[in-house]
Amino acid sequence: PYVIVCNHQASLDLMGMVEVIPDRCVPIAKKELMYLGTVGLSCWLSGVIFIDRHRREDAIDVISQTARTMQRENVR
């Protein structure tokens, strides 16, 4: 298992990063991207995990659930 941390400058950079990250790797994005029309829809359909950066506990909960799912399904 590994974590890739990308410091991108714009919200649209996420679409380019999806093309270069390895298979079976799921990006995590801020929840605000979900409401950007076609960008948000395409991110949602491609399986991006959205976290709410303004609610720390909710963000931790989403990441914890993702980690449990990865362990349960034995995926990287």
C-alpha positions as YAML, in Angstrom:
chain: A
units: angstrom
residues:
- id: 1
  name: PRO
  ca: [0.00, 0.00, 0.00]
- id: 2
  name: TYR
  ca: [1.12, 3.53, -0.67]
- id: 3
  name: VAL
  ca: [-0.10, 7.10, -0.64]
- id: 4
  name: ILE
  ca: [0.59, 9.64, -3.36]
- id: 5
  name: VAL
  ca: [0.35, 13.26, -2.26]
- id: 6
  name: CYS
  ca: [-0.05, 15.81, -5.03]
- id: 7
  name: ASN
  ca: [0.00, 19.54, -4.51]
- id: 8
  name: HIS
  ca: [-1.92, 20.82, -7.49]
- id: 9
  name: GLN
  ca: [-2.67, 24.45, -8.30]
- id: 10
  name: ALA
  ca: [-6.19, 24.22, -9.71]
- id: 11
  name: SER
  ca: [-9.23, 22.00, -9.38]
- id: 12
  name: LEU
  ca: [-8.92, 20.84, -12.98]
- id: 13
  name: ASP
  ca: [-5.46, 19.40, -12.28]
- id: 14
  name: LEU
  ca: [-7.21, 16.44, -10.64]
- id: 15
  name: MET
  ca: [-8.41, 15.27, -14.05]
- id: 16
  name: GLY
  ca: [-4.83, 15.13, -15.34]
- id: 17
  name: MET
  ca: [-3.58, 13.40, -12.20]
- id: 18
  name: VAL
  ca: [-6.17, 10.65, -12.66]
- id: 19
  name: GLU
  ca: [-4.49, 9.77, -15.97]
- id: 20
  name: VAL
  ca: [-1.00, 9.30, -14.49]
- id: 21
  name: ILE
  ca: [-1.71, 7.57, -11.17]
- id: 22
  name: PRO
  ca: [-1.36, 3.77, -11.08]
- id: 23
  name: ASP
  ca: [-4.31, 1.41, -11.56]
- id: 24
  name: ARG
  ca: [-6.37, 0.57, -8.46]
- id: 25
  name: CYS
  ca: [-5.44, 3.93, -6.94]
- id: 26
  name: VAL
  ca: [-8.32, 6.20, -5.97]
- id: 27
  name: PRO
  ca: [-7.87, 9.95, -5.61]
- id: 28
  name: ILE
  ca: [-9.29, 11.87, -2.68]
- id: 29
  name: ALA
  ca: [-10.56, 15.37, -3.42]
- id: 30
  name: LYS
  ca: [-12.19, 18.19, -1.53]
- id: 31
  name: LYS
  ca: [-15.97, 18.04, -1.43]
- id: 32
  name: GLU
  ca: [-16.33, 21.40, -3.17]
- id: 33
  name: LEU
  ca: [-15.23, 19.79, -6.45]
- id: 34
  name: MET
  ca: [-18.37, 17.67, -6.44]
- id: 35
  name: TYR
  ca: [-20.45, 20.78, -7.17]
- id: 36
  name: LEU
  ca: [-18.49, 21.96, -10.24]
- id: 37
  name: GLY
  ca: [-20.88, 20.70, -12.90]
- id: 38
  name: THR
  ca: [-19.31, 18.33, -15.40]
- id: 39
  name: VAL
  ca: [-16.00, 18.20, -13.49]
- id: 40
  name: GLY
  ca: [-17.79, 17.09, -10.32]
- id: 41
  name: LEU
  ca: [-19.95, 14.60, -12.18]
- id: 42
  name: SER
  ca: [-17.00, 13.02, -13.97]
- id: 43
  name: CYS
  ca: [-15.03, 12.82, -10.69]
- id: 44
  name: TRP
  ca: [-18.00, 11.21, -8.95]
- id: 45
  name: LEU
  ca: [-18.51, 8.70, -11.77]
- id: 46
  name: SER
  ca: [-14.81, 7.78, -11.81]
- id: 47
  name: GLY
  ca: [-14.87, 6.92, -8.10]
- id: 48
  name: VAL
  ca: [-13.16, 9.90, -6.49]
- id: 49
  name: ILE
  ca: [-13.59, 9.96, -2.71]
- id: 50
  name: PHE
  ca: [-14.74, 13.39, -1.56]
- id: 51
  name: ILE
  ca: [-13.86, 14.74, 1.88]
- id: 52
  name: ASP
  ca: [-15.15, 17.84, 3.64]
- id: 53
  name: ARG
  ca: [-12.08, 19.79, 4.69]
- id: 54
  name: HIS
  ca: [-14.14, 22.13, 6.88]
- id: 55
  name: ARG
  ca: [-15.45, 19.27, 9.07]
- id: 56
  name: ARG
  ca: [-12.38, 17.52, 10.40]
- id: 57
  name: GLU
  ca: [-14.26, 14.65, 12.07]
- id: 58
  name: ASP
  ca: [-16.24, 13.85, 8.92]
- id: 59
  name: ALA
  ca: [-13.05, 13.84, 6.83]
- id: 60
  name: ILE
  ca: [-11.34, 11.48, 9.27]
- id: 61
  name: ASP
  ca: [-14.41, 9.22, 9.24]
- id: 62
  name: VAL
  ca: [-14.47, 9.01, 5.43]
- id: 63
  name: ILE
  ca: [-10.76, 8.20, 5.27]
- id: 64
  name: SER
  ca: [-11.12, 5.59, 8.05]
- id: 65
  name: GLN
  ca: [-14.03, 3.90, 6.25]
- id: 66
  name: THR
  ca: [-11.96, 3.82, 3.06]
- id: 67
  name: ALA
  ca: [-9.04, 2.23, 4.89]
- id: 68
  name: ARG
  ca: [-11.32, -0.43, 6.43]
- id: 69
  name: THR
  ca: [-12.79, -1.21, 3.01]
- id: 70
  name: MET
  ca: [-9.31, -1.54, 1.53]
- id: 71
  name: GLN
  ca: [-8.28, -3.96, 4.29]
- id: 72
  name: ARG
  ca: [-11.50, -5.97, 4.06]
- id: 73
  name: GLU
  ca: [-11.30, -6.35, 0.27]
- id: 74
  name: ASN
  ca: [-7.52, -6.85, 0.35]
- id: 75
  name: VAL
  ca: [-6.74, -4.10, -2.14]
- id: 76
  name: ARG
  ca: [-3.85, -1.69, -2.39]
...
